[in-house]
Amino acid sequence: MDWTTIIGMAAAACTVLSFVPQLMKALKTRHTKDLSLLTYVIMTFGILLWLGYGIITEDMPIIIANGLILLLSASILVLKIKHG
């Protein structure tokens, strides 16, 4: 594994993990009033586009990271719509 892949995977891990605390808090409290719906709509769409880009370019760190982030961001978005 070369350094660019290692850096990409480390960046992916940090980005994925950054969504976990927000999702855990939203699941625990069911409180999403303070979250911006527009932000999560745009973010989720952007992540979907990044995932598409990763698939087209066959870039595994981008595919893995954005696949996982899409699940987390979409989950937060669903909670926001449901409980916001």
N, CA, C and O atoms as a GROMACS GRO file, in nm:
protein
  336
    1MET      N    1   0.086  -0.118   0.000
    1MET     CA    2   0.000   0.000   0.000
    1MET      C    3   0.091   0.124   0.000
    1MET      O    4   0.182   0.134   0.082
    2ASP      N    5   0.065   0.217  -0.091
    2ASP     CA    6   0.149   0.336  -0.099
    2ASP      C    7   0.097   0.448  -0.008
    2ASP      O    8  -0.012   0.438   0.048
    3TRP      N    9   0.176   0.553   0.006
    3TRP     CA   10   0.142   0.663   0.097
    3TRP      C   11   0.015   0.736   0.059
    3TRP      O   12  -0.060   0.779   0.147
    4THR      N   13  -0.011   0.750  -0.069
    4THR     CA   14  -0.134   0.821  -0.108
    4THR      C   15  -0.258   0.743  -0.066
    4THR      O   16  -0.358   0.802  -0.025
    5THR      N   17  -0.251   0.612  -0.075
    5THR     CA   18  -0.364   0.530  -0.030
    5THR      C   19  -0.378   0.536   0.121
    5THR      O   20  -0.490   0.543   0.173
    6ILE      N   21  -0.267   0.532   0.192
    6ILE     CA   22  -0.270   0.541   0.338
    6ILE      C   23  -0.330   0.675   0.382
    6ILE      O   24  -0.414   0.679   0.472
    7ILE      N   25  -0.286   0.782   0.320
    7ILE     CA   26  -0.340   0.915   0.352
    7ILE      C   27  -0.489   0.921   0.318
    7ILE      O   28  -0.568   0.975   0.395
    8GLY      N   29  -0.526   0.866   0.203
    8GLY     CA   30  -0.667   0.864   0.164
    8GLY      C   31  -0.753   0.786   0.262
    8GLY      O   32  -0.863   0.829   0.296
    9MET      N   33  -0.704   0.674   0.306
    9MET     CA   34  -0.780   0.592   0.401
    9MET      C   35  -0.788   0.659   0.538
    9MET      O   36  -0.891   0.651   0.605
   10ALA      N   37  -0.680   0.726   0.580
   10ALA     CA   38  -0.682   0.799   0.708
   10ALA      C   39  -0.782   0.915   0.700
   10ALA      O   40  -0.857   0.939   0.794
   11ALA      N   41  -0.781   0.987   0.589
   11ALA     CA   42  -0.877   1.096   0.570
   11ALA      C   43  -1.020   1.041   0.568
   11ALA      O   44  -1.110   1.101   0.626
   12ALA      N   45  -1.038   0.929   0.503
   12ALA     CA   46  -1.170   0.866   0.498
   12ALA      C   47  -1.218   0.828   0.637
   12ALA      O   48  -1.334   0.852   0.672
   13ALA      N   49  -1.129   0.770   0.716
   13ALA     CA   50  -1.166   0.730   0.852
   13ALA      C   51  -1.206   0.851   0.936
   13ALA      O   52  -1.306   0.847   1.007
   14CYS      N   53  -1.129   0.958   0.928
   14CYS     CA   54  -1.162   1.080   1.003
   14CYS      C   55  -1.296   1.137   0.960
   14CYS      O   56  -1.377   1.178   1.044
   15THR      N   57  -1.319   1.141   0.830
   15THR     CA   58  -1.444   1.197   0.779
   15THR      C   59  -1.564   1.113   0.820
   15THR      O   60  -1.667   1.166   0.862
   16VAL      N   61  -1.551   0.982   0.808
   16VAL     CA   62  -1.659   0.893   0.849
   16VAL      C   63  -1.688   0.910   0.997
   16VAL      O   64  -1.803   0.927   1.038
   17LEU      N   65  -1.583   0.906   1.078
   17LEU     CA   66  -1.600   0.916   1.223
   17LEU      C   67  -1.659   1.050   1.266
   17LEU      O   68  -1.722   1.058   1.372
   18SER      N   69  -1.640   1.154   1.186
   18SER     CA   70  -1.693   1.286   1.224
   18SER      C   71  -1.846   1.289   1.227
   18SER      O   72  -1.904   1.373   1.296
   19PHE      N   73  -1.911   1.199   1.153
   19PHE     CA   74  -2.057   1.195   1.151
   19PHE      C   75  -2.116   1.110   1.264
   19PHE      O   76  -2.234   1.125   1.297
   20VAL      N   77  -2.037   1.023   1.321
   20VAL     CA   78  -2.088   0.930   1.422
   20VAL      C   79  -2.143   0.999   1.546
   20VAL      O   80  -2.253   0.965   1.589
   21PRO      N   81  -2.071   1.096   1.607
   21PRO     CA   82  -2.127   1.159   1.727
   21PRO      C   83  -2.262   1.226   1.704
   21PRO      O   84  -2.351   1.219   1.789
   22GLN      N   85  -2.279   1.292   1.590
   22GLN     CA   86  -2.406   1.359   1.560
   22GLN      C   87  -2.518   1.257   1.545
   22GLN      O   88  -2.628   1.276   1.596
   23LEU      N   89  -2.489   1.148   1.474
   23LEU     CA   90  -2.590   1.045   1.456
   23LEU      C   91  -2.626   0.981   1.590
   23LEU      O   92  -2.744   0.959   1.618
   24MET      N   93  -2.526   0.950   1.672
   24MET     CA   94  -2.553   0.888   1.802
   24MET      C   95  -2.638   0.979   1.890
   24MET      O   96  -2.730   0.934   1.958
   25LYS      N   97  -2.606   1.109   1.888
   25LYS     CA   98  -2.683   1.204   1.968
   25LYS      C   99  -2.827   1.215   1.917
   25LYS      O  100  -2.921   1.218   1.996
   26ALA      N  101  -2.843   1.220   1.786
   26ALA     CA  102  -2.978   1.230   1.728
   26ALA      C  103  -3.059   1.104   1.757
   26ALA      O  104  -3.179   1.112   1.784
   27LEU      N  105  -2.994   0.988   1.751
   27LEU     CA  106  -3.065   0.864   1.782
   27LEU      C  107  -3.104   0.858   1.929
   27LEU      O  108  -3.213   0.813   1.964
   28LYS      N  109  -3.014   0.903   2.014
   28LYS     CA  110  -3.038   0.895   2.159
   28LYS      C  111  -3.146   0.993   2.205
   28LYS      O  112  -3.235   0.956   2.281
   29THR      N  113  -3.137   1.118   2.158
   29THR     CA  114  -3.226   1.223   2.208
   29THR      C  115  -3.350   1.244   2.122
   29THR      O  116  -3.449   1.300   2.168
   30ARG      N  117  -3.345   1.199   1.996
   30ARG     CA  118  -3.451   1.227   1.898
   30ARG      C  119  -3.472   1.378   1.879
   30ARG      O  120  -3.577   1.422   1.834
   31HIS      N  121  -3.369   1.456   1.916
   31HIS     CA  122  -3.375   1.601   1.906
   31HIS      C  123  -3.287   1.644   1.788
   31HIS      O  124  -3.165   1.630   1.793
   32THR      N  125  -3.349   1.696   1.685
   32THR     CA  126  -3.275   1.743   1.568
   32THR      C  127  -3.313   1.886   1.529
   32THR      O  128  -3.278   1.933   1.421
   33LYS      N  129  -3.383   1.953   1.618
   33LYS     CA  130  -3.432   2.088   1.588
   33LYS      C  131  -3.319   2.183   1.549
   33LYS      O  132  -3.337   2.268   1.461
   34ASP      N  133  -3.205   2.170   1.613
   34ASP     CA  134  -3.095   2.263   1.588
   34ASP      C  135  -3.013   2.229   1.464
   34ASP      O  136  -2.923   2.304   1.427
   35LEU      N  137  -3.044   2.118   1.400
   35LEU     CA  138  -2.972   2.081   1.277
   35LEU      C  139  -3.041   2.145   1.157
   35LEU      O  140  -3.164   2.151   1.149
   36SER      N  141  -2.961   2.192   1.065
   36SER     CA  142  -3.015   2.255   0.945
   36SER      C  143  -3.055   2.149   0.842
   36SER      O  144  -2.972   2.071   0.797
   37LEU      N  145  -3.183   2.148   0.807
   37LEU     CA  146  -3.232   2.055   0.707
   37LEU      C  147  -3.162   2.079   0.573
   37LEU      O  148  -3.119   1.984   0.508
   38LEU      N  149  -3.151   2.205   0.532
   38LEU     CA  150  -3.087   2.237   0.404
   38LEU      C  151  -2.942   2.189   0.402
   38LEU      O  152  -2.895   2.138   0.300
   39THR      N  153  -2.872   2.206   0.512
   39THR     CA  154  -2.733   2.160   0.519
   39THR      C  155  -2.724   2.011   0.495
   39THR      O  156  -2.640   1.966   0.418
   40TYR      N  157  -2.810   1.933   0.560
   40TYR     CA  158  -2.804   1.788   0.545
   40TYR      C  159  -2.855   1.741   0.409
   40TYR      O  160  -2.809   1.639   0.359
   41VAL      N  161  -2.947   1.813   0.348
   41VAL     CA  162  -2.991   1.780   0.212
   41VAL      C  163  -2.875   1.802   0.115
   41VAL      O  164  -2.844   1.714   0.034
   42ILE      N  165  -2.812   1.917   0.123
   42ILE     CA  166  -2.700   1.948   0.034
   42ILE      C  167  -2.582   1.854   0.060
   42ILE      O  168  -2.521   1.804  -0.034
   43MET      N  169  -2.551   1.831   0.187
   43MET     CA  170  -2.439   1.743   0.223
   43MET      C  171  -2.463   1.602   0.171
   43MET      O  172  -2.373   1.541   0.113
   44THR      N  173  -2.582   1.549   0.192
   44THR     CA  174  -2.612   1.414   0.148
   44THR      C  175  -2.605   1.403  -0.004
   44THR      O  176  -2.553   1.304  -0.056
   45PHE      N  177  -2.654   1.502  -0.076
   45PHE     CA  178  -2.646   1.502  -0.222
   45PHE      C  179  -2.501   1.510  -0.267
   45PHE      O  180  -2.460   1.440  -0.360
   46GLY      N  181  -2.423   1.596  -0.202
   46GLY     CA  182  -2.280   1.608  -0.236
   46GLY      C  183  -2.206   1.478  -0.212
   46GLY      O  184  -2.121   1.439  -0.293
   47ILE      N  185  -2.236   1.411  -0.104
   47ILE     CA  186  -2.173   1.282  -0.074
   47ILE      C  187  -2.212   1.179  -0.180
   47ILE      O  188  -2.128   1.098  -0.222
   48LEU      N  189  -2.337   1.181  -0.221
   48LEU     CA  190  -2.381   1.091  -0.327
   48LEU      C  191  -2.302   1.116  -0.456
   48LEU      O  192  -2.262   1.022  -0.524
   49LEU      N  193  -2.279   1.243  -0.488
   49LEU     CA  194  -2.199   1.277  -0.606
   49LEU      C  195  -2.055   1.230  -0.590
   49LEU      O  196  -1.996   1.176  -0.685
   50TRP      N  197  -1.996   1.248  -0.471
   50TRP     CA  198  -1.860   1.201  -0.445
   50TRP      C  199  -1.852   1.050  -0.459
   50TRP      O  200  -1.754   0.998  -0.512
   51LEU      N  201  -1.953   0.979  -0.413
   51LEU     CA  202  -1.957   0.834  -0.427
   51LEU      C  203  -1.960   0.797  -0.575
   51LEU      O  204  -1.888   0.707  -0.618
   52GLY      N  205  -2.043   0.865  -0.652
   52GLY     CA  206  -2.047   0.842  -0.797
   52GLY      C  207  -1.913   0.868  -0.862
   52GLY      O  208  -1.869   0.791  -0.948
   53TYR      N  209  -1.847   0.975  -0.823
   53TYR     CA  210  -1.715   1.008  -0.875
   53TYR      C  211  -1.615   0.897  -0.841
   53TYR      O  212  -1.536   0.854  -0.926
   54GLY      N  213  -1.620   0.850  -0.716
   54GLY     CA  214  -1.529   0.743  -0.675
   54GLY      C  215  -1.552   0.616  -0.754
   54GLY      O  216  -1.457   0.546  -0.791
   55ILE      N  217  -1.677   0.585  -0.781
   55ILE     CA  218  -1.710   0.466  -0.860
   55ILE      C  219  -1.659   0.481  -1.003
   55ILE      O  220  -1.600   0.389  -1.058
   56ILE      N  221  -1.683   0.597  -1.062
   56ILE     CA  222  -1.639   0.622  -1.200
   56ILE      C  223  -1.487   0.614  -1.212
   56ILE      O  224  -1.435   0.557  -1.308
   57THR      N  225  -1.415   0.670  -1.114
   57THR     CA  226  -1.269   0.673  -1.119
   57THR      C  227  -1.206   0.550  -1.055
   57THR      O  228  -1.084   0.534  -1.055
   58GLU      N  229  -1.290   0.463  -0.999
   58GLU     CA  230  -1.245   0.341  -0.932
   58GLU      C  231  -1.146   0.373  -0.819
   58GLU      O  232  -1.045   0.304  -0.802
   59ASP      N  233  -1.176   0.478  -0.743
   59ASP     CA  234  -1.091   0.522  -0.632
   59ASP      C  235  -1.147   0.464  -0.502
   59ASP      O  236  -1.244   0.516  -0.447
   60MET      N  237  -1.084   0.357  -0.454
   60MET     CA  238  -1.138   0.283  -0.341
   60MET      C  239  -1.152   0.366  -0.213
   60MET      O  240  -1.255   0.354  -0.147
   61PRO      N  241  -1.054   0.450  -0.175
   61PRO     CA  242  -1.077   0.531  -0.054
   61PRO      C  243  -1.199   0.622  -0.065
   61PRO      O  244  -1.272   0.639   0.033
   62ILE      N  245  -1.222   0.679  -0.182
   62ILE     CA  246  -1.338   0.766  -0.201
   62ILE      C  247  -1.467   0.684  -0.198
   62ILE      O  248  -1.567   0.728  -0.142
   63ILE      N  249  -1.465   0.566  -0.258
   63ILE     CA  250  -1.584   0.481  -0.258
   63ILE      C  251  -1.619   0.437  -0.117
   63ILE      O  252  -1.734   0.449  -0.075
   64ILE      N  253  -1.522   0.387  -0.044
   64ILE     CA  254  -1.548   0.338   0.091
   64ILE      C  255  -1.594   0.451   0.182
   64ILE      O  256  -1.695   0.440   0.251
   65ALA      N  257  -1.518   0.561   0.182
   65ALA     CA  258  -1.551   0.673   0.271
   65ALA      C  259  -1.689   0.728   0.241
   65ALA      O  260  -1.771   0.745   0.332
   66ASN      N  261  -1.716   0.756   0.116
   66ASN     CA  262  -1.843   0.819   0.082
   66ASN      C  263  -1.961   0.723   0.089
   66ASN      O  264  -2.074   0.765   0.113
   67GLY      N  265  -1.937   0.596   0.070
   67GLY     CA  266  -2.043   0.498   0.093
   67GLY      C  267  -2.085   0.496   0.238
   67GLY      O  268  -2.204   0.496   0.269
   68LEU      N  269  -1.987   0.494   0.329
   68LEU     CA  270  -2.017   0.496   0.472
   68LEU      C  271  -2.076   0.629   0.516
   68LEU      O  272  -2.172   0.633   0.592
   69ILE      N  273  -2.018   0.738   0.467
   69ILE     CA  274  -2.068   0.871   0.504
   69ILE      C  275  -2.210   0.891   0.453
   69ILE      O  276  -2.292   0.953   0.520
   70LEU      N  277  -2.239   0.838   0.335
   70LEU     CA  278  -2.375   0.850   0.281
   70LEU      C  279  -2.475   0.783   0.374
   70LEU      O  280  -2.582   0.837   0.400
   71LEU      N  281  -2.440   0.667   0.425
   71LEU     CA  282  -2.529   0.599   0.520
   71LEU      C  283  -2.550   0.683   0.646
   71LEU      O  284  -2.663   0.696   0.694
   72LEU      N  285  -2.443   0.739   0.699
   72LEU     CA  286  -2.453   0.819   0.821
   72LEU      C  287  -2.530   0.949   0.797
   72LEU      O  288  -2.620   0.984   0.873
   73SER      N  289  -2.493   1.021   0.692
   73SER     CA  290  -2.558   1.148   0.662
   73SER      C  291  -2.705   1.130   0.628
   73SER      O  292  -2.790   1.207   0.673
   74ALA      N  293  -2.736   1.028   0.549
   74ALA     CA  294  -2.876   1.000   0.514
   74ALA      C  295  -2.956   0.962   0.638
   74ALA      O  296  -3.073   0.997   0.650
   75SER      N  297  -2.893   0.890   0.730
   75SER     CA  298  -2.961   0.855   0.856
   75SER      C  299  -2.993   0.979   0.937
   75SER      O  300  -3.103   0.992   0.991
   76ILE      N  301  -2.899   1.071   0.946
   76ILE     CA  302  -2.923   1.196   1.017
   76ILE      C  303  -3.032   1.276   0.946
   76ILE      O  304  -3.118   1.334   1.011
   77LEU      N  305  -3.029   1.278   0.814
   77LEU     CA  306  -3.131   1.350   0.736
   77LEU      C  307  -3.270   1.291   0.761
   77LEU      O  308  -3.366   1.366   0.780
   78VAL      N  309  -3.280   1.159   0.763
   78VAL     CA  310  -3.409   1.094   0.790
   78VAL      C  311  -3.458   1.131   0.931
   78VAL      O  312  -3.575   1.162   0.951
   79LEU      N  313  -3.366   1.128   1.029
   79LEU     CA  314  -3.404   1.165   1.165
   79LEU      C  315  -3.448   1.311   1.172
   79LEU      O  316  -3.543   1.345   1.242
   80LYS      N  317  -3.379   1.397   1.097
   80LYS     CA  318  -3.415   1.540   1.094
   80LYS      C  319  -3.555   1.556   1.037
   80LYS      O  320  -3.636   1.631   1.092
   81ILE      N  321  -3.584   1.488   0.928
   81ILE     CA  322  -3.718   1.499   0.867
   81ILE      C  323  -3.823   1.442   0.961
   81ILE      O  324  -3.932   1.499   0.975
   82LYS      N  325  -3.793   1.331   1.024
   82LYS     CA  326  -3.889   1.263   1.111
   82LYS      C  327  -3.912   1.336   1.243
   82LYS      O  328  -4.025   1.346   1.290
   83HIS      N  329  -3.804   1.388   1.304
   83HIS     CA  330  -3.814   1.446   1.438
   83HIS      C  331  -3.790   1.597   1.441
   83HIS      O  332  -3.804   1.659   1.546
   84GLY      N  333  -3.753   1.656   1.328
   84GLY     CA  334  -3.716   1.797   1.328
   84GLY      C  335  -3.832   1.889   1.329
   84GLY      O  336  -3.815   2.010   1.329
   0.00000   0.00000   0.00000
